[in-house]
Amino acid sequence: MIICNARIFTASDENDVIEYGYIETRGGTITAVGSMEEFGGSIDSGDVIDAGGLTVYPAFVDAHCHIGICENGLGFEGDDVNEYTDPSTPHLRAIDAINAADLCFSEAARAGIGTVVTGVGSSNPIGGTFLAMKTYGSSRVDKLIIKDPVAVKFALGENPKRTYNDRDETPVTRMATAAIIREQLTKARRYMEELAEYERTKGTDDETSRPDFDMKCEALIPLLKREIKAHFHCHRQDDIFTAIRIAKEFSLDYLLIHATDGHLIADELSAERAGCVIGPLFADRCKPEMINQSITNACKLHKHGVETAICSDHPETPIQYLPVTAGIAVRGGLSRDEAIRAITINAARLVGIDDRVGSIEPGKDADLAAFRGEVFDITEKPEFVVIDGRFVD
């Protein structure tokens, strides 16, 4: 398939915008991108789409949400976001709770969201894993996966406090929340060291005993090896600093999720080279730790050089309005182009899937969204969406 005569927002570092260009795809992959002057084919052939008057963007990437794990309109029966019975559950896998047949996936795909990073909620200090998946192509989650796991979810601040205070269990303070995280990470690090020692001495006179299998510790080994990231739910600036403190203590690769107070400490976050996934922006100040919520957050973080993505936090904001929330950041001072990058390449790069999605470049997945009007306008919808080289119906 070849899409011709389009304005192309590539979101690539090489060439951000091609004013009059073409995209060639084959087998679900982008094979060529360039200006129409470079195009040697004919627009009359059956596999060529004339996209004159349209702007084609990379299909959008939602870097943090709970789609499929908090199902549409089902209440408790479809709510698998939080396992409230244990404050430390790193071994829970999002893939075992996601219903890929949920209506919200088709709504996301039709709105131009091609990839979502979804998983457990923020009631537990350690909640479980997140994964990255496509929104279209199958009702079987296993066939939609880009990367699993992509992160382990941690939560600080008000959410764990409120959840376990209601149960009269630990943690009911920020100190206890951090202590539970440290305890589990310390156990996992020791477990990993004992495994390594067993493998080193196996078959020798100095052979050590293999440690007893521990599923929680096993789940944290990829994190401690920096193969995946820690995603820290944190709104208030003291909780943000606790996330950074813990990440440094255990040499974790990490992201700050929500980072509502980020605009107040943007200089500190820049110095730490922290990445932020902010949002939802289309929401009220629904709890005390969000008192400093501001639509200027993305702009101020970007001005300080903090790489930032914007998320829907679905179902907090319905996922199909992700581009609209990026428009709210524009109202808060972020440039239009940077807002697009916050829901395409920045999002993909921060969560570690930019080798597949987030920009229009040869070798990447053929995930595209074409708009005639302003992408941030709530009255606009895509003229067409392509995911893995197939038109979304």
FINU-622640 format. One record per residue (C-alpha): residue number from 1; x, y, z. Coordinates in steps of 0.001 Angstrom, whole numbers. Layout:
<pts>
NUM/X/Y/Z
...
</pts>
This chain:
<pts>
1/0/0/0
2/1159/3529/-782
3/-340/6700/693
4/373/9700/-1546
5/34/13490/-1586
6/-154/13738/2221
7/1312/16151/4684
8/3262/13782/6946
9/4094/14491/10560
10/6769/11837/10932
11/7711/12589/14584
12/11173/11351/13674
13/14426/13042/14625
14/15487/13106/10985
15/12599/15007/9407
16/9659/16065/11547
17/7283/17161/8756
18/7128/16334/5055
19/4767/18860/3513
20/3932/16836/402
21/4906/13224/670
22/4194/9513/474
23/4339/6468/2761
24/4831/2956/1455
25/3898/-62/3596
26/4255/-3790/3084
27/3225/-6633/5359
28/2350/-4340/8235
29/5661/-2467/8116
30/6615/944/6764
31/9065/400/3912
32/9580/3936/2566
33/8772/7550/3452
34/9619/10584/1381
35/8548/13598/-610
36/6377/13254/-3703
37/9321/14449/-5777
38/11035/11194/-4813
39/7982/9026/-5539
40/8347/7064/-8761
41/5021/5214/-8839
42/1580/5960/-10242
43/-1322/7179/-8098
44/-3726/5385/-10421
45/-2839/1871/-9240
46/-5238/44/-6950
47/-2966/-85/-3915
48/-2325/3677/-3833
49/-4364/5967/-1573
50/-4585/9634/-2540
51/-4386/11505/789
52/-4444/15001/-661
53/-5592/17525/1952
54/-4859/15168/4871
55/-2142/15179/7497
56/-900/11720/8422
57/456/11179/11928
58/1933/8145/13630
59/-939/6338/15334
60/-1009/7676/18880
61/586/5940/21873
62/-1062/6093/25298
63/1839/5632/27711
64/-286/4883/30788
65/-3833/3610/31102
66/-5927/731/32417
67/-7817/-204/29253
68/-9022/-3801/29168
69/-8194/-4375/32810
70/-10934/-1985/33953
71/-13677/-3022/31585
72/-16365/-871/30064
73/-19550/-605/32129
74/-19154/-3849/34091
75/-18428/-2606/37624
76/-16812/-5106/39987
77/-17126/-8040/37580
78/-14903/-6319/35027
79/-12614/-4470/37465
80/-9287/-6265/37852
81/-7173/-3158/38370
82/-6181/-3695/42002
83/-5588/-6776/44160
84/-6519/-5269/47500
85/-5658/-8356/49578
86/-1866/-7889/49593
87/132/-4628/49429
88/3028/-6278/47557
89/2053/-8096/44357
90/4868/-7720/41783
91/4069/-11184/40388
92/654/-10165/39022
93/658/-9983/35223
94/-1589/-7579/33360
95/-1967/-10040/30485
96/-4043/-12328/32731
97/-6667/-9622/33355
98/-6955/-7772/30037
99/-10079/-8376/27984
100/-9046/-7416/24458
101/-12674/-7717/23324
102/-13640/-4743/25500
103/-15510/-2049/23547
104/-12961/605/24494
105/-10279/-973/22314
106/-12312/-362/19161
107/-13090/3172/20346
108/-9378/3773/20856
109/-8430/2375/17451
110/-11050/4434/15602
111/-9743/7562/17358
112/-6223/6903/16085
113/-4691/5349/19200
114/-2674/2414/17917
115/-747/1383/21018
116/-1540/1375/24724
117/560/722/27800
118/-1863/-795/30261
119/-1842/-2643/33541
120/-2557/-2682/37240
121/-3673/231/39363
122/-2179/2233/42177
123/-3698/916/45388
124/-742/-1318/46241
125/2817/-93/46922
126/3846/-2769/44400
127/1005/-3599/42059
128/2288/-5830/39258
129/3264/-5512/35631
130/2315/-3305/32701
131/2477/-4339/29059
132/2404/-2605/25689
133/-135/-3794/23112
134/-1966/-2806/19940
135/-5608/-1756/20050
136/-6704/-3532/16872
137/-6365/-6844/15107
138/-7638/-9540/17460
139/-9828/-10162/20492
140/-6994/-12291/21921
141/-4561/-10200/23917
142/-1646/-12570/23239
143/-1756/-11609/19544
144/-1631/-7869/20240
145/1433/-7711/22499
146/4359/-5453/21614
147/6239/-6002/24876
148/5319/-7890/28047
149/6275/-6888/30624
150/7190/-3307/29908
151/7319/-2183/33550
152/6556/-2971/37182
153/4046/-599/38780
154/4764/1066/42143
155/2510/3529/43948
156/3280/6214/46495
157/1218/8728/48417
158/-2502/8903/48935
159/-3771/5807/47132
160/-2063/3075/49209
161/-2670/5071/52397
162/-6380/5367/51743
163/-6799/1754/50616
164/-5127/147/53607
165/-6328/2654/56169
166/-9850/1572/55247
167/-8759/-2006/55960
168/-6807/-1105/59134
169/-3713/-2756/57640
170/-202/-1696/56690
171/574/669/55012
172/-1255/3670/56436
173/1704/6061/56166
174/4060/7127/53410
175/6911/5645/55451
176/5311/2208/55492
177/4587/2367/51768
178/8239/3080/51007
179/9353/424/53499
180/7243/-2272/51804
181/8779/-1354/48447
182/12314/-1400/49864
183/11765/-4701/51666
184/10530/-6471/48547
185/13269/-5037/46335
186/15914/-6023/48911
187/14552/-9577/49037
188/14554/-9747/45256
189/18113/-8457/45000
190/19338/-11017/47553
191/17378/-13765/45759
192/18982/-12778/42469
193/22451/-12822/44048
194/21839/-16271/45542
195/20666/-17575/42168
196/23797/-16186/40528
197/25994/-17781/43184
198/24239/-21117/42728
199/24791/-20978/38962
200/28442/-20001/39461
201/29203/-22876/41852
202/26923/-25542/40360
203/28808/-28794/39759
204/31832/-27761/41855
205/32940/-28712/45352
206/31726/-25295/46524
207/28211/-25717/45134
208/25636/-23676/47056
209/21980/-24483/47507
210/19544/-23119/44985
211/17242/-20640/46773
212/13629/-21706/47192
213/11486/-20487/44334
214/9921/-17077/45082
215/7493/-15847/42448
216/7500/-12252/43732
217/11275/-12076/43589
218/11349/-13718/40157
219/9027/-11000/38842
220/11414/-8286/39996
221/14605/-9722/38481
222/14075/-8054/35041
223/13564/-4753/36874
224/16748/-5122/38922
225/18636/-6028/35750
226/17262/-2826/34157
227/15607/-4837/31389
228/12298/-3134/32191
229/11372/65/34020
230/9779/961/37307
231/6651/3063/36830
232/6081/5124/39982
233/2576/6504/40543
234/3257/9829/42262
235/1446/13163/42291
236/2877/15268/45135
237/6439/16519/45005
238/7529/14684/48183
239/6282/11431/46687
240/8108/12225/43443
241/11333/12644/45397
242/10706/9372/47247
243/10341/7610/43889
244/13658/9043/42728
245/15303/8129/46046
246/14187/4497/45853
247/15116/4243/42177
248/18629/5446/42975
249/18992/3082/45931
250/18268/72/43724
251/19686/1428/40434
252/16302/1217/38733
253/15429/2627/35337
254/12226/4516/36109
255/9399/6769/34971
256/7313/9168/37012
257/3643/8545/36297
258/1262/11518/36682
259/3904/13821/38290
260/1177/16385/38996
261/3569/18635/40952
262/6219/18332/38248
263/5840/21941/37142
264/6814/23061/40668
265/10077/21092/40653
266/10915/21005/36952
267/14493/22121/37598
268/15042/19198/39985
269/13545/16704/37554
270/15722/18054/34765
271/18824/17624/36908
272/17784/14038/37650
273/17106/13358/33942
274/13726/11965/34983
275/11101/11044/32423
276/7463/11941/33113
277/4151/10565/31868
278/1640/13201/32919
279/-2136/13159/32987
280/-4982/12873/32906
281/-5271/16552/31967
282/-8995/16390/31258
283/-9909/15875/34927
284/-10688/17739/38111
285/-8629/17987/41294
286/-10391/14936/42660
287/-8131/14296/45652
288/-5845/16319/47949
289/-2546/15307/46335
290/-3757/16763/43012
291/-4308/20248/44440
292/-1498/21682/42281
293/-2771/20207/39028
294/-2104/22608/36154
295/-2482/22426/32388
296/912/24193/32215
297/2653/21079/33562
298/3765/19675/30193
299/4952/23062/28954
300/7048/23809/32046
301/8574/20337/32114
302/9449/20567/28413
303/11028/24014/28847
304/13324/22491/31477
305/14320/19666/29144
306/12295/16935/30856
307/11114/14358/28328
308/7357/14187/28758
309/4481/12083/27477
310/759/12685/27988
311/-1560/9846/28982
312/-5303/9361/29294
313/-5165/7202/32445
314/-8243/5512/30963
315/-10909/5212/32277
316/-10189/8456/34191
317/-10364/10114/30787
318/-11909/7896/28080
319/-9034/6810/25900
320/-10498/8107/22624
321/-9955/11658/23917
322/-6178/11301/24286
323/-5528/13779/21409
324/-7936/16258/23019
325/-5996/16093/26295
326/-2819/16847/24361
327/-4647/19908/23028
328/-5287/20992/26611
329/-1499/20995/27108
330/-1253/23297/24076
331/-3708/25623/25795
332/-1288/25472/28745
333/1607/26700/26604
334/3076/23556/25030
335/3789/23905/21316
336/1519/22067/18923
337/4314/19908/17541
338/5583/18987/20987
339/2062/18011/22044
340/1919/15579/19105
341/5281/14182/20126
342/3956/13727/23680
343/1418/11192/22386
344/3660/9608/19740
345/7450/9341/19824
346/8004/10660/23366
347/5483/8183/24737
348/7018/5304/22788
349/10580/6219/23737
350/9838/6645/27442
351/8244/3208/27727
352/10873/1530/25548
353/8910/583/22428
354/10148/3251/20009
355/11787/576/17870
356/8268/-420/16814
357/5940/2574/17104
358/5750/6329/17703
359/7062/7695/14411
360/6686/7242/10665
361/9975/5720/9578
362/11040/2730/7472
363/11192/-441/9523
364/8522/596/12016
365/4995/-745/12270
366/2537/690/9744
367/412/2479/12359
368/-1035/5713/10945
369/-3825/8193/11637
370/-4940/10680/8968
371/-6818/13878/9834
372/-8322/16573/7630
373/-8747/19120/10423
374/-7022/19949/13690
375/-6082/16763/15510
376/-6752/18346/18932
377/-10279/19500/18037
378/-12925/17522/19905
379/-15195/17700/16843
380/-12586/16068/14596
381/-12046/12375/13967
382/-9590/10592/11686
383/-10397/10207/8013
384/-8754/6813/8271
385/-6619/4806/10708
386/-4146/2077/9787
387/-2779/-347/12409
388/-233/-2987/11398
389/-925/-2093/7773
390/-4670/-2748/7996
391/-7414/-148/7816
392/-9449/81/11022
393/-13131/-422/10217
</pts>
